[in-house]
Amino acid sequence: MTNKEIVLRFYEEFFNAHDVSAALRYVREGYIQHNPGIAQGRKGLMDAFEEKFAQHPEFKLEVQMAIAEGDMVAVYHHSVSAQGVPQTKIVDWYRLEGGKLAEHWDVLQAL
């Protein structure tokens, strides 16, 4: 599987199917998080989104584009409302190591 395929599968399983345990398959334990609103490590990511999915069961991401070069993958996507209306534009960057997400950066813009 390519790095791009790994990230896109992670999006489908973790973010869209709300399977927090998918992080065990796709994210390194020592995951470095550059978003100050989410704790460091795989557990920090899992805890943050377990809470988000409980509060917002309609949460979904629509991938618009993914670009990969070497160990880096960038994903441009929208978060969408329960009615399918885009709410936020997001660009995520990931560095992969050993076939797993190792580091993350993001930029968000409300629509």
OpenMM code with the backbone's topology and positions (N, CA, C; nanometers):
from openmm import Vec3, app, unit

residues = "MET THR ASN LYS GLU ILE VAL LEU ARG PHE TYR GLU GLU PHE PHE ASN ALA HIS ASP VAL SER ALA ALA LEU ARG TYR VAL ARG GLU GLY TYR ILE GLN HIS ASN PRO GLY ILE ALA GLN GLY ARG LYS GLY LEU MET ASP ALA PHE GLU GLU LYS PHE ALA GLN HIS PRO GLU PHE LYS LEU GLU VAL GLN MET ALA ILE ALA GLU GLY ASP MET VAL ALA VAL TYR HIS HIS SER VAL SER ALA GLN GLY VAL PRO GLN THR LYS ILE VAL ASP TRP TYR ARG LEU GLU GLY GLY LYS LEU ALA GLU HIS TRP ASP VAL LEU GLN ALA LEU".split()
positions = [
    Vec3(0.0851, -0.1174, 0.0000),
    Vec3(0.0000, 0.0000, 0.0000),
    Vec3(0.0903, 0.1245, 0.0000),
    Vec3(0.0570, 0.2237, -0.0794),
    Vec3(0.1334, 0.3486, -0.0822),
    Vec3(0.0990, 0.4345, 0.0392),
    Vec3(0.1824, 0.5339, 0.0663),
    Vec3(0.1539, 0.6260, 0.1767),
    Vec3(0.0197, 0.6959, 0.1566),
    Vec3(-0.0088, 0.7365, 0.0337),
    Vec3(-0.1362, 0.8019, 0.0042),
    Vec3(-0.2531, 0.7079, 0.0334),
    Vec3(-0.2416, 0.5828, -0.0068),
    Vec3(-0.3487, 0.4853, 0.0195),
    Vec3(-0.3672, 0.4628, 0.1688),
    Vec3(-0.2569, 0.4595, 0.2430),
    Vec3(-0.2650, 0.4423, 0.3894),
    Vec3(-0.3453, 0.5568, 0.4512),
    Vec3(-0.3117, 0.6795, 0.4141),
    Vec3(-0.3809, 0.7963, 0.4706),
    Vec3(-0.5283, 0.7960, 0.4317),
    Vec3(-0.5596, 0.7657, 0.3071),
    Vec3(-0.6999, 0.7652, 0.2640),
    Vec3(-0.7804, 0.6552, 0.3326),
    Vec3(-0.7202, 0.5398, 0.3539),
    Vec3(-0.7899, 0.4339, 0.4299),
    Vec3(-0.8130, 0.4771, 0.5742),
    Vec3(-0.7114, 0.5410, 0.6316),
    Vec3(-0.7254, 0.5936, 0.7674),
    Vec3(-0.8441, 0.6898, 0.7747),
    Vec3(-0.8565, 0.7803, 0.6780),
    Vec3(-0.9684, 0.8753, 0.6767),
    Vec3(-1.1022, 0.8017, 0.6749),
    Vec3(-1.1151, 0.7033, 0.5883),
    Vec3(-1.2423, 0.6302, 0.5777),
    Vec3(-1.2755, 0.5560, 0.7061),
    Vec3(-1.1785, 0.4848, 0.7602),
    Vec3(-1.2045, 0.4024, 0.8783),
    Vec3(-1.2154, 0.4858, 1.0068),
    Vec3(-1.1224, 0.5767, 1.0267),
    Vec3(-1.1181, 0.6528, 1.1511),
    Vec3(-1.2198, 0.7665, 1.1507),
    Vec3(-1.2080, 0.8584, 1.0557),
    Vec3(-1.2925, 0.9787, 1.0555),
    Vec3(-1.4352, 0.9532, 1.0074),
    Vec3(-1.4531, 0.8752, 0.9025),
    Vec3(-1.5871, 0.8604, 0.8456),
    Vec3(-1.6649, 0.7426, 0.9026),
    Vec3(-1.5973, 0.6345, 0.9392),
    Vec3(-1.6667, 0.5220, 1.0024),
    Vec3(-1.6652, 0.5353, 1.1546),
    Vec3(-1.5943, 0.6371, 1.2049),
    Vec3(-1.5839, 0.6643, 1.3488),
    Vec3(-1.5264, 0.5452, 1.4253),
    Vec3(-1.4343, 0.4724, 1.3613),
    Vec3(-1.3668, 0.3588, 1.4243),
    Vec3(-1.2365, 0.4083, 1.4859),
    Vec3(-1.2434, 0.4522, 1.6101),
    Vec3(-1.1271, 0.5082, 1.6780),
    Vec3(-1.0149, 0.4052, 1.6865),
    Vec3(-1.0486, 0.2777, 1.6915),
    Vec3(-0.9453, 0.1737, 1.6997),
    Vec3(-0.8631, 0.1647, 1.5708),
    Vec3(-0.9083, 0.2264, 1.4627),
    Vec3(-0.8297, 0.2288, 1.3389),
    Vec3(-0.6949, 0.2962, 1.3616),
    Vec3(-0.6869, 0.3845, 1.4594),
    Vec3(-0.5598, 0.4498, 1.4903),
    Vec3(-0.4539, 0.3471, 1.5307),
    Vec3(-0.4949, 0.2364, 1.5902),
    Vec3(-0.3997, 0.1323, 1.6282),
    Vec3(-0.3332, 0.0718, 1.5048),
    Vec3(-0.4027, 0.0693, 1.3929),
    Vec3(-0.3506, 0.0129, 1.2679),
    Vec3(-0.2706, 0.1142, 1.1862),
    Vec3(-0.3054, 0.2422, 1.1952),
    Vec3(-0.2508, 0.3424, 1.1037),
    Vec3(-0.1623, 0.4495, 1.1671),
    Vec3(-0.1599, 0.4615, 1.2987),
    Vec3(-0.0906, 0.5716, 1.3654),
    Vec3(0.0145, 0.5164, 1.4622),
    Vec3(0.1350, 0.5714, 1.4541),
    Vec3(0.2419, 0.5312, 1.5464),
    Vec3(0.2082, 0.5750, 1.6887),
    Vec3(0.2541, 0.4972, 1.7845),
    Vec3(0.2267, 0.5286, 1.9250),
    Vec3(0.2823, 0.6660, 1.9630),
    Vec3(0.4001, 0.7008, 1.9121),
    Vec3(0.4635, 0.8292, 1.9448),
    Vec3(0.4267, 0.9407, 1.8476),
    Vec3(0.3079, 0.9332, 1.7899),
    Vec3(0.2553, 1.0307, 1.6933),
    Vec3(0.2780, 1.1739, 1.7432),
    Vec3(0.3359, 1.2568, 1.6582),
    Vec3(0.3629, 1.3969, 1.6929),
    Vec3(0.2504, 1.4827, 1.6363),
    Vec3(0.1824, 1.5529, 1.7223),
    Vec3(0.0659, 1.6337, 1.6859),
    Vec3(0.1029, 1.7815, 1.6959),
    Vec3(0.0917, 1.8533, 1.5829),
    Vec3(0.1242, 1.9961, 1.5828),
    Vec3(0.0006, 2.0840, 1.6000),
    Vec3(-0.1158, 2.0245, 1.6147),
    Vec3(-0.2384, 2.0994, 1.6444),
    Vec3(-0.2454, 2.1112, 1.7966),
    Vec3(-0.2378, 2.2326, 1.8515),
    Vec3(-0.2346, 2.2471, 1.9972),
    Vec3(-0.3643, 2.2070, 2.0671),
    Vec3(-0.4717, 2.1856, 1.9917),
    Vec3(-0.5986, 2.1466, 2.0515),
    Vec3(-0.6131, 1.9970, 2.0742),
    Vec3(-0.5119, 1.9203, 2.0320),
    Vec3(-0.5171, 1.7742, 2.0462),
    Vec3(-0.3891, 1.7299, 2.1161),
    Vec3(-0.4033, 1.6412, 2.2139),
    Vec3(-0.2873, 1.5941, 2.2904),
    Vec3(-0.1929, 1.5123, 2.2032),
    Vec3(-0.0688, 1.5036, 2.2456),
    Vec3(0.0334, 1.4279, 2.1746),
    Vec3(0.0055, 1.2775, 2.1796),
    Vec3(0.0612, 1.2059, 2.0825),
    Vec3(0.0560, 1.0605, 2.0811),
    Vec3(-0.0719, 1.0059, 2.0210),
    Vec3(-0.0663, 0.8778, 1.9888),
    Vec3(-0.1822, 0.8079, 1.9317),
    Vec3(-0.3010, 0.8141, 2.0265),
    Vec3(-0.2756, 0.7961, 2.1566),
    Vec3(-0.3848, 0.7997, 2.2544),
    Vec3(-0.4514, 0.9367, 2.2577),
    Vec3(-0.3724, 1.0440, 2.2461),
    Vec3(-0.4295, 1.1783, 2.2439),
    Vec3(-0.5241, 1.1970, 2.1269),
    Vec3(-0.4856, 1.1456, 2.0099),
    Vec3(-0.5707, 1.1518, 1.8914),
    Vec3(-0.6989, 1.0709, 1.9130),
    Vec3(-0.6838, 0.9507, 1.9640),
    Vec3(-0.7997, 0.8641, 1.9872),
    Vec3(-0.8966, 0.9259, 2.0883),
    Vec3(-0.8438, 0.9781, 2.1963),
    Vec3(-0.9287, 1.0392, 2.2994),
    Vec3(-1.0046, 1.1594, 2.2445),
    Vec3(-0.9347, 1.2450, 2.1691),
    Vec3(-0.9981, 1.3656, 2.1149),
    Vec3(-1.1132, 1.3305, 2.0209),
    Vec3(-1.0916, 1.2327, 1.9348),
    Vec3(-1.1959, 1.2025, 1.8376),
    Vec3(-1.3034, 1.1091, 1.8924),
    Vec3(-1.2736, 1.0318, 1.9931),
    Vec3(-1.3789, 0.9550, 2.0587),
    Vec3(-1.4826, 1.0514, 2.1166),
    Vec3(-1.4327, 1.1583, 2.1790),
    Vec3(-1.5211, 1.2610, 2.2348),
    Vec3(-1.5954, 1.3358, 2.1237),
    Vec3(-1.5247, 1.3723, 2.0172),
    Vec3(-1.5872, 1.4451, 1.9061),
    Vec3(-1.6972, 1.3609, 1.8405),
    Vec3(-1.6703, 1.2337, 1.8158),
    Vec3(-1.7695, 1.1472, 1.7517),
    Vec3(-1.8917, 1.1269, 1.8412),
    Vec3(-1.8719, 1.1229, 1.9724),
    Vec3(-1.9846, 1.1091, 2.0651),
    Vec3(-2.0712, 1.2358, 2.0631),
    Vec3(-2.0056, 1.3520, 2.0560),
    Vec3(-2.0789, 1.4789, 2.0546),
    Vec3(-2.1388, 1.5107, 1.9178),
    Vec3(-2.0762, 1.4608, 1.8121),
    Vec3(-2.1195, 1.4913, 1.6743),
    Vec3(-2.1236, 1.3628, 1.5916),
    Vec3(-2.2247, 1.2784, 1.6126),
    Vec3(-2.2303, 1.1507, 1.5406),
    Vec3(-2.2458, 1.1664, 1.3894),
    Vec3(-2.2807, 1.2849, 1.3440),
    Vec3(-2.2965, 1.3102, 1.2005),
    Vec3(-2.1641, 1.3493, 1.1344),
    Vec3(-2.0567, 1.3655, 1.2113),
    Vec3(-1.9279, 1.4142, 1.1600),
    Vec3(-1.8773, 1.3292, 1.0442),
    Vec3(-1.8432, 1.3948, 0.9335),
    Vec3(-1.7864, 1.3296, 0.8156),
    Vec3(-1.6877, 1.4234, 0.7492),
    Vec3(-1.5923, 1.3665, 0.6776),
    Vec3(-1.4973, 1.4426, 0.5979),
    Vec3(-1.5094, 1.3996, 0.4524),
    Vec3(-1.5107, 1.4965, 0.3624),
    Vec3(-1.5129, 1.4690, 0.2186),
    Vec3(-1.3779, 1.5089, 0.1608),
    Vec3(-1.2998, 1.4095, 0.1210),
    Vec3(-1.1681, 1.4352, 0.0634),
    Vec3(-1.1864, 1.4933, -0.0758),
    Vec3(-1.1202, 1.6045, -0.1006),
    Vec3(-1.1232, 1.6700, -0.2313),
    Vec3(-0.9987, 1.6355, -0.3122),
    Vec3(-0.8851, 1.6192, -0.2429),
    Vec3(-0.7588, 1.5946, -0.3109),
    Vec3(-0.6572, 1.5398, -0.2114),
    Vec3(-0.5714, 1.4510, -0.2578),
    Vec3(-0.4600, 1.4020, -0.1770),
    Vec3(-0.3352, 1.3987, -0.2654),
    Vec3(-0.2243, 1.4470, -0.2111),
    Vec3(-0.0989, 1.4549, -0.2839),
    Vec3(0.0095, 1.3917, -0.1978),
    Vec3(0.0901, 1.3060, -0.2592),
    Vec3(0.1970, 1.2395, -0.1851),
    Vec3(0.3313, 1.2622, -0.2520),
    Vec3(0.4319, 1.2830, -0.1691),
    Vec3(0.5692, 1.2917, -0.2174),
    Vec3(0.6595, 1.2370, -0.1077),
    Vec3(0.7290, 1.1308, -0.1379),
    Vec3(0.8158, 1.0678, -0.0384),
    Vec3(0.7352, 1.0217, 0.0819),
    Vec3(0.7798, 1.0641, 0.2005),
    Vec3(0.7106, 1.0209, 0.3230),
    Vec3(0.6020, 1.1192, 0.3671),
    Vec3(0.5699, 1.2178, 0.2813),
    Vec3(0.4697, 1.3191, 0.3142),
    Vec3(0.3429, 1.3013, 0.2299),
    Vec3(0.2274, 1.3196, 0.2951),
    Vec3(0.0975, 1.3172, 0.2267),
    Vec3(0.0183, 1.4382, 0.2733),
    Vec3(-0.0355, 1.5136, 0.1776),
    Vec3(-0.1221, 1.6278, 0.2072),
    Vec3(-0.2628, 1.5937, 0.1616),
    Vec3(-0.3606, 1.6250, 0.2439),
    Vec3(-0.5009, 1.5965, 0.2119),
    Vec3(-0.5812, 1.7250, 0.2275),
    Vec3(-0.6516, 1.7622, 0.1207),
    Vec3(-0.7439, 1.8758, 0.1252),
    Vec3(-0.8839, 1.8172, 0.1335),
    Vec3(-0.9601, 1.8603, 0.2332),
    Vec3(-1.0943, 1.8043, 0.2519),
    Vec3(-1.1863, 1.9058, 0.3181),
    Vec3(-1.3138, 1.8718, 0.3216),
    Vec3(-1.4153, 1.9528, 0.3886),
    Vec3(-1.4780, 1.8689, 0.4990),
    Vec3(-1.5050, 1.9322, 0.6123),
    Vec3(-1.5954, 1.8700, 0.7084),
    Vec3(-1.7354, 1.9102, 0.6627),
    Vec3(-1.8305, 1.8177, 0.6780),
    Vec3(-1.9657, 1.8444, 0.6285),
    Vec3(-2.0683, 1.8249, 0.7390),
    Vec3(-2.1790, 1.8979, 0.7278),
    Vec3(-2.2881, 1.8866, 0.8247),
    Vec3(-2.3680, 1.7589, 0.7985),
    Vec3(-2.4608, 1.7296, 0.8872),
    Vec3(-2.5483, 1.6133, 0.8703),
    Vec3(-2.6281, 1.6229, 0.7412),
    Vec3(-2.6500, 1.7432, 0.6927),
    Vec3(-2.7245, 1.7646, 0.5680),
    Vec3(-2.6321, 1.7609, 0.4459),
    Vec3(-2.5029, 1.7354, 0.4673),
    Vec3(-2.4073, 1.7277, 0.3573),
    Vec3(-2.3526, 1.8610, 0.3119),
    Vec3(-2.3719, 1.9650, 0.3912),
    Vec3(-2.3246, 2.0994, 0.3548),
    Vec3(-2.1820, 2.1181, 0.4089),
    Vec3(-2.0843, 2.1542, 0.3219),
    Vec3(-1.9480, 2.1786, 0.3701),
    Vec3(-1.9464, 2.2890, 0.4754),
    Vec3(-1.8696, 2.2670, 0.5845),
    Vec3(-1.8621, 2.3636, 0.6937),
    Vec3(-1.7229, 2.4225, 0.7109),
    Vec3(-1.6207, 2.3411, 0.6919),
    Vec3(-1.4833, 2.3848, 0.7124),
    Vec3(-1.3940, 2.3275, 0.6032),
    Vec3(-1.3038, 2.4111, 0.5494),
    Vec3(-1.2005, 2.3643, 0.4573),
    Vec3(-1.0795, 2.3297, 0.5431),
    Vec3(-1.0174, 2.2156, 0.5140),
    Vec3(-0.9046, 2.1698, 0.5948),
    Vec3(-0.7953, 2.1153, 0.5043),
    Vec3(-0.6717, 2.1463, 0.5380),
    Vec3(-0.5572, 2.0814, 0.4756),
    Vec3(-0.4783, 2.0163, 0.5883),
    Vec3(-0.4599, 1.8854, 0.5771),
    Vec3(-0.3790, 1.8089, 0.6721),
    Vec3(-0.2520, 1.7650, 0.6013),
    Vec3(-0.1387, 1.7714, 0.6721),
    Vec3(-0.0134, 1.7156, 0.6233),
    Vec3(0.0274, 1.6061, 0.7205),
    Vec3(0.0705, 1.4957, 0.6653),
    Vec3(0.1184, 1.3836, 0.7465),
    Vec3(0.2574, 1.3424, 0.7009),
    Vec3(0.3402, 1.3080, 0.7964),
    Vec3(0.4666, 1.2400, 0.7678),
    Vec3(0.4473, 1.0961, 0.8120),
    Vec3(0.4782, 1.0027, 0.7237),
    Vec3(0.4642, 0.8614, 0.7560),
    Vec3(0.6004, 0.8005, 0.7830),
    Vec3(0.6003, 0.7017, 0.8679),
    Vec3(0.7227, 0.6301, 0.9041),
    Vec3(0.6847, 0.4839, 0.9230),
    Vec3(0.7489, 0.3963, 0.8490),
    Vec3(0.7198, 0.2530, 0.8622),
    Vec3(0.5757, 0.2186, 0.8294),
    Vec3(0.5147, 0.2922, 0.7365),
    Vec3(0.3776, 0.2628, 0.6953),
    Vec3(0.2701, 0.3139, 0.7896),
    Vec3(0.3086, 0.3990, 0.8845),
    Vec3(0.2114, 0.4552, 0.9789),
    Vec3(0.2282, 0.6061, 0.9896),
    Vec3(0.1197, 0.6740, 1.0248),
    Vec3(0.1235, 0.8185, 1.0441),
    Vec3(0.2110, 0.8485, 1.1651),
    Vec3(0.3119, 0.9352, 1.1434),
    Vec3(0.4069, 0.9656, 1.2495),
    Vec3(0.3971, 1.1095, 1.2984),
    Vec3(0.3482, 1.1997, 1.2105),
    Vec3(0.3460, 1.3414, 1.2460),
    Vec3(0.2351, 1.4094, 1.1665),
    Vec3(0.1733, 1.5133, 1.2263),
    Vec3(0.0574, 1.5799, 1.1646),
    Vec3(0.0611, 1.7307, 1.1852),
    Vec3(0.0268, 1.8023, 1.0773),
    Vec3(0.0057, 1.9482, 1.0800),
    Vec3(-0.1275, 1.9748, 1.0123),
    Vec3(-0.1948, 2.0857, 1.0445),
    Vec3(-0.3192, 2.1185, 0.9761),
    Vec3(-0.3444, 2.2680, 0.9703),
    Vec3(-0.4290, 2.3054, 0.8745),
    Vec3(-0.4762, 2.4433, 0.8578),
    Vec3(-0.6260, 2.4334, 0.8336),
    Vec3(-0.7072, 2.5115, 0.9060),
    Vec3(-0.8519, 2.5072, 0.8938),
    Vec3(-0.9063, 2.6446, 0.8595),
    Vec3(-1.0114, 2.6472, 0.7783),
    Vec3(-1.0795, 2.7723, 0.7439),
    Vec3(-1.2285, 2.7463, 0.7409),
    Vec3(-1.3035, 2.8199, 0.8214),
    Vec3(-1.4493, 2.8076, 0.8225),
    Vec3(-1.5054, 2.8586, 0.6902),
    Vec3(-1.6111, 2.7946, 0.6450),
    Vec3(-1.6779, 2.8390, 0.5221),
    Vec3(-1.7878, 2.9386, 0.5556),
] * unit.nanometer
topology = app.Topology()
chain = topology.addChain("A")
for resn in residues:
    res = topology.addResidue(resn, chain)
    for name in ("N", "CA", "C"):
        topology.addAtom(name, app.Element.getBySymbol(name[0]), res)
